[in-house]
Amino acid sequence: MLDHSIFDMNFMVVPQFSLEDFHIQAFNREQTHSAKFRRVQQRVQSETRYVAGEADSVAG
C-alpha cells in the first residue's frame, strides 16, 4: 500500500515526474485495490454459501 503523503511529497519534489506516470501509477493502484476488493467479495460470498449450507443441514 502506497502512503499518499509520501506519494504527494515525491510528486512535489520531483518536477520531471510526468503526469502520464502519475496516471499510470494511479491506475495501477486502482487495479490493485479492485482486485483485492474482488477477492474479499468472493471470500464473503463463499463463506455466506458455506454458512447457508450449514444452516440447511442443521434445519434438515
N, CA, C and O atoms as CSV, one atom per row, in Angstrom:
chain,resi,resn,atom,element,x,y,z
A,1,MET,N,N,0.863,-1.200,0.000
A,1,MET,CA,C,0.000,0.000,0.000
A,1,MET,C,C,0.890,1.238,0.000
A,1,MET,O,O,1.760,1.400,0.856
A,2,LEU,N,N,0.654,2.092,-0.967
A,2,LEU,CA,C,1.469,3.293,-1.122
A,2,LEU,C,C,0.921,4.384,-0.215
A,2,LEU,O,O,-0.264,4.713,-0.278
A,3,ASP,N,N,1.775,4.942,0.623
A,3,ASP,CA,C,1.336,6.010,1.522
A,3,ASP,C,C,1.137,7.292,0.713
A,3,ASP,O,O,2.049,7.745,0.023
A,4,HIS,N,N,-0.048,7.867,0.802
A,4,HIS,CA,C,-0.374,9.036,-0.016
A,4,HIS,C,C,0.507,10.238,0.301
A,4,HIS,O,O,0.867,10.996,-0.599
A,5,SER,N,N,0.860,10.420,1.582
A,5,SER,CA,C,1.666,11.579,1.948
A,5,SER,C,C,3.051,11.489,1.301
A,5,SER,O,O,3.585,12.493,0.828
A,6,ILE,N,N,3.629,10.285,1.282
A,6,ILE,CA,C,4.931,10.077,0.647
A,6,ILE,C,C,4.799,10.294,-0.856
A,6,ILE,O,O,5.649,10.927,-1.483
A,7,PHE,N,N,3.729,9.764,-1.419
A,7,PHE,CA,C,3.476,9.884,-2.854
A,7,PHE,C,C,3.353,11.353,-3.259
A,7,PHE,O,O,3.964,11.784,-4.236
A,8,ASP,N,N,2.557,12.122,-2.500
A,8,ASP,CA,C,2.359,13.537,-2.796
A,8,ASP,C,C,3.668,14.300,-2.653
A,8,ASP,O,O,3.976,15.172,-3.465
A,9,MET,N,N,4.438,13.969,-1.619
A,9,MET,CA,C,5.703,14.638,-1.386
A,9,MET,C,C,6.648,14.391,-2.564
A,9,MET,O,O,7.300,15.315,-3.051
A,10,ASN,N,N,6.716,13.128,-3.019
A,10,ASN,CA,C,7.565,12.800,-4.160
A,10,ASN,C,C,7.112,13.551,-5.401
A,10,ASN,O,O,7.931,14.001,-6.202
A,11,PHE,N,N,5.822,13.680,-5.550
A,11,PHE,CA,C,5.268,14.378,-6.712
A,11,PHE,C,C,5.744,15.828,-6.732
A,11,PHE,O,O,6.027,16.384,-7.793
A,12,MET,N,N,5.830,16.436,-5.539
A,12,MET,CA,C,6.265,17.822,-5.447
A,12,MET,C,C,7.784,17.940,-5.586
A,12,MET,O,O,8.285,18.891,-6.187
A,13,VAL,N,N,8.503,16.984,-5.034
A,13,VAL,CA,C,9.966,17.052,-5.016
A,13,VAL,C,C,10.558,16.774,-6.394
A,13,VAL,O,O,11.590,17.341,-6.754
A,14,VAL,N,N,9.905,15.902,-7.168
A,14,VAL,CA,C,10.462,15.503,-8.458
A,14,VAL,C,C,9.691,16.163,-9.598
A,14,VAL,O,O,8.655,15.645,-10.014
A,15,PRO,N,N,10.171,17.290,-10.111
A,15,PRO,CA,C,9.435,18.018,-11.139
A,15,PRO,C,C,9.354,17.284,-12.488
A,15,PRO,O,O,8.418,17.503,-13.257
A,16,GLN,N,N,10.339,16.411,-12.772
A,16,GLN,CA,C,10.314,15.718,-14.071
A,16,GLN,C,C,9.354,14.522,-14.071
A,16,GLN,O,O,9.215,13.820,-15.073
A,17,PHE,N,N,8.702,14.309,-12.938
A,17,PHE,CA,C,7.738,13.226,-12.815
A,17,PHE,C,C,6.534,13.580,-13.687
A,17,PHE,O,O,5.798,14.519,-13.382
A,18,SER,N,N,6.337,12.834,-14.761
A,18,SER,CA,C,5.320,13.227,-15.737
A,18,SER,C,C,3.915,12.900,-15.274
A,18,SER,O,O,3.708,11.995,-14.465
A,19,LEU,N,N,2.961,13.639,-15.791
A,19,LEU,CA,C,1.560,13.427,-15.457
A,19,LEU,C,C,1.118,12.047,-15.933
A,19,LEU,O,O,0.271,11.409,-15.308
A,20,GLU,N,N,1.697,11.590,-17.041
A,20,GLU,CA,C,1.363,10.264,-17.568
A,20,GLU,C,C,1.758,9.188,-16.552
A,20,GLU,O,O,0.987,8.266,-16.289
A,21,ASP,N,N,2.958,9.309,-15.985
A,21,ASP,CA,C,3.405,8.363,-14.953
A,21,ASP,C,C,2.455,8.396,-13.765
A,21,ASP,O,O,2.110,7.366,-13.186
A,22,PHE,N,N,2.043,9.612,-13.420
A,22,PHE,CA,C,1.123,9.784,-12.295
A,22,PHE,C,C,-0.172,9.018,-12.557
A,22,PHE,O,O,-0.677,8.320,-11.678
A,23,HIS,N,N,-0.706,9.155,-13.776
A,23,HIS,CA,C,-1.950,8.467,-14.136
A,23,HIS,C,C,-1.757,6.958,-14.179
A,23,HIS,O,O,-2.628,6.207,-13.739
A,24,ILE,N,N,-0.625,6.513,-14.704
A,24,ILE,CA,C,-0.328,5.080,-14.770
A,24,ILE,C,C,-0.279,4.503,-13.361
A,24,ILE,O,O,-0.853,3.445,-13.102
A,25,GLN,N,N,0.400,5.190,-12.454
A,25,GLN,CA,C,0.503,4.709,-11.074
A,25,GLN,C,C,-0.858,4.701,-10.398
A,25,GLN,O,O,-1.198,3.766,-9.673
A,26,ALA,N,N,-1.641,5.760,-10.646
A,26,ALA,CA,C,-2.976,5.838,-10.047
A,26,ALA,C,C,-3.835,4.696,-10.578
A,26,ALA,O,O,-4.578,4.065,-9.826
A,27,PHE,N,N,-3.727,4.436,-11.880
A,27,PHE,CA,C,-4.500,3.358,-12.497
A,27,PHE,C,C,-4.084,2.007,-11.919
A,27,PHE,O,O,-4.938,1.186,-11.585
A,28,ASN,N,N,-2.791,1.776,-11.800
A,28,ASN,CA,C,-2.292,0.510,-11.249
A,28,ASN,C,C,-2.758,0.321,-9.811
A,28,ASN,O,O,-3.131,-0.779,-9.405
A,29,ARG,N,N,-2.731,1.403,-9.056
A,29,ARG,CA,C,-3.158,1.342,-7.660
A,29,ARG,C,C,-4.650,0.985,-7.611
A,29,ARG,O,O,-5.085,0.187,-6.781
A,30,GLU,N,N,-5.420,1.595,-8.520
A,30,GLU,CA,C,-6.860,1.336,-8.583
A,30,GLU,C,C,-7.111,-0.130,-8.942
A,30,GLU,O,O,-7.986,-0.771,-8.361
A,31,GLN,N,N,-6.340,-0.659,-9.901
A,31,GLN,CA,C,-6.492,-2.062,-10.303
A,31,GLN,C,C,-6.188,-2.988,-9.131
A,31,GLN,O,O,-6.887,-3.976,-8.907
A,32,THR,N,N,-5.139,-2.655,-8.389
A,32,THR,CA,C,-4.744,-3.466,-7.229
A,32,THR,C,C,-5.861,-3.471,-6.193
A,32,THR,O,O,-6.216,-4.515,-5.645
A,33,HIS,N,N,-6.413,-2.272,-5.932
A,33,HIS,CA,C,-7.492,-2.174,-4.945
A,33,HIS,C,C,-8.709,-2.964,-5.382
A,33,HIS,O,O,-9.315,-3.673,-4.579
A,34,SER,N,N,-9.078,-2.843,-6.676
A,34,SER,CA,C,-10.284,-3.530,-7.130
A,34,SER,C,C,-10.066,-5.044,-7.127
A,34,SER,O,O,-11.001,-5.804,-6.875
A,35,ALA,N,N,-8.841,-5.482,-7.405
A,35,ALA,CA,C,-8.535,-6.919,-7.353
A,35,ALA,C,C,-8.662,-7.424,-5.913
A,35,ALA,O,O,-9.229,-8.490,-5.675
A,36,LYS,N,N,-8.135,-6.660,-4.959
A,36,LYS,CA,C,-8.243,-7.038,-3.544
A,36,LYS,C,C,-9.712,-7.077,-3.138
A,36,LYS,O,O,-10.152,-7.988,-2.435
A,37,PHE,N,N,-10.465,-6.074,-3.590
A,37,PHE,CA,C,-11.876,-5.988,-3.236
A,37,PHE,C,C,-12.625,-7.202,-3.789
A,37,PHE,O,O,-13.462,-7.785,-3.100
A,38,ARG,N,N,-12.323,-7.582,-5.039
A,38,ARG,CA,C,-12.989,-8.751,-5.641
A,38,ARG,C,C,-12.665,-10.012,-4.866
A,38,ARG,O,O,-13.538,-10.856,-4.661
A,39,ARG,N,N,-11.408,-10.153,-4.426
A,39,ARG,CA,C,-11.032,-11.342,-3.637
A,39,ARG,C,C,-11.815,-11.389,-2.329
A,39,ARG,O,O,-12.301,-12.446,-1.927
A,40,VAL,N,N,-11.935,-10.239,-1.670
A,40,VAL,CA,C,-12.678,-10.182,-0.412
A,40,VAL,C,C,-14.142,-10.513,-0.668
A,40,VAL,O,O,-14.762,-11.260,0.088
A,41,GLN,N,N,-14.685,-9.950,-1.743
A,41,GLN,CA,C,-16.085,-10.189,-2.100
A,41,GLN,C,C,-16.333,-11.679,-2.343
A,41,GLN,O,O,-17.326,-12.238,-1.878
A,42,GLN,N,N,-15.420,-12.307,-3.075
A,42,GLN,CA,C,-15.562,-13.737,-3.364
A,42,GLN,C,C,-15.505,-14.550,-2.076
A,42,GLN,O,O,-16.258,-15.510,-1.909
A,43,ARG,N,N,-14.613,-14.165,-1.167
A,43,ARG,CA,C,-14.479,-14.894,0.089
A,43,ARG,C,C,-15.760,-14.760,0.916
A,43,ARG,O,O,-16.230,-15.728,1.514
A,44,VAL,N,N,-16.316,-13.547,0.941
A,44,VAL,CA,C,-17.559,-13.315,1.688
A,44,VAL,C,C,-18.680,-14.153,1.088
A,44,VAL,O,O,-19.465,-14.761,1.815
A,45,GLN,N,N,-18.753,-14.184,-0.249
A,45,GLN,CA,C,-19.801,-14.966,-0.909
A,45,GLN,C,C,-19.653,-16.451,-0.603
A,45,GLN,O,O,-20.640,-17.126,-0.308
A,46,SER,N,N,-18.429,-16.963,-0.672
A,46,SER,CA,C,-18.242,-18.393,-0.428
A,46,SER,C,C,-18.522,-18.723,1.035
A,46,SER,O,O,-19.077,-19.782,1.331
A,47,GLU,N,N,-18.144,-17.829,1.958
A,47,GLU,CA,C,-18.437,-18.060,3.376
A,47,GLU,C,C,-19.943,-17.995,3.628
A,47,GLU,O,O,-20.479,-18.748,4.440
A,48,THR,N,N,-20.617,-17.086,2.920
A,48,THR,CA,C,-22.072,-16.967,3.076
A,48,THR,C,C,-22.739,-18.249,2.601
A,48,THR,O,O,-23.655,-18.755,3.249
A,49,ARG,N,N,-22.274,-18.778,1.458
A,49,ARG,CA,C,-22.833,-20.035,0.946
A,49,ARG,C,C,-22.563,-21.165,1.930
A,49,ARG,O,O,-23.428,-22.010,2.158
A,50,TYR,N,N,-21.373,-21.185,2.510
A,50,TYR,CA,C,-20.999,-22.236,3.459
A,50,TYR,C,C,-21.911,-22.167,4.693
A,50,TYR,O,O,-22.435,-23.182,5.152
A,51,VAL,N,N,-22.086,-20.958,5.211
A,51,VAL,CA,C,-22.927,-20.774,6.399
A,51,VAL,C,C,-24.371,-21.145,6.073
A,51,VAL,O,O,-25.049,-21.773,6.886
A,52,ALA,N,N,-24.844,-20.757,4.882
A,52,ALA,CA,C,-26.206,-21.094,4.463
A,52,ALA,C,C,-26.347,-22.616,4.380
A,52,ALA,O,O,-27.370,-23.171,4.783
A,53,GLY,N,N,-25.320,-23.285,3.859
A,53,GLY,CA,C,-25.325,-24.750,3.763
A,53,GLY,C,C,-25.358,-25.388,5.136
A,53,GLY,O,O,-26.065,-26.371,5.353
A,54,GLU,N,N,-24.592,-24.829,6.069
A,54,GLU,CA,C,-24.574,-25.325,7.453
A,54,GLU,C,C,-25.970,-25.194,8.067
A,54,GLU,O,O,-26.466,-26.113,8.718
A,55,ALA,N,N,-26.588,-24.041,7.846
A,55,ALA,CA,C,-27.922,-23.779,8.404
A,55,ALA,C,C,-28.922,-24.789,7.834
A,55,ALA,O,O,-29.773,-25.305,8.557
A,56,ASP,N,N,-28.809,-25.066,6.522
A,56,ASP,CA,C,-29.702,-26.041,5.882
A,56,ASP,C,C,-29.527,-27.419,6.503
A,56,ASP,O,O,-30.507,-28.111,6.780
A,57,SER,N,N,-28.277,-27.814,6.720
A,57,SER,CA,C,-28.026,-29.157,7.257
A,57,SER,C,C,-28.510,-29.260,8.708
A,57,SER,O,O,-28.940,-30.327,9.147
A,58,VAL,N,N,-28.439,-28.154,9.447
A,58,VAL,CA,C,-28.924,-28.153,10.837
A,58,VAL,C,C,-30.460,-28.220,10.833
A,58,VAL,O,O,-31.064,-28.969,11.602
A,59,ALA,N,N,-31.071,-27.424,9.953
A,59,ALA,CA,C,-32.537,-27.383,9.860
A,59,ALA,C,C,-33.068,-28.726,9.357
A,59,ALA,O,O,-34.107,-29.199,9.816
A,60,GLY,N,N,-32.340,-29.343,8.401
A,60,GLY,CA,C,-32.783,-30.628,7.832
A,60,GLY,C,C,-32.480,-31.698,8.813
A,60,GLY,O,O,-32.763,-32.868,8.557
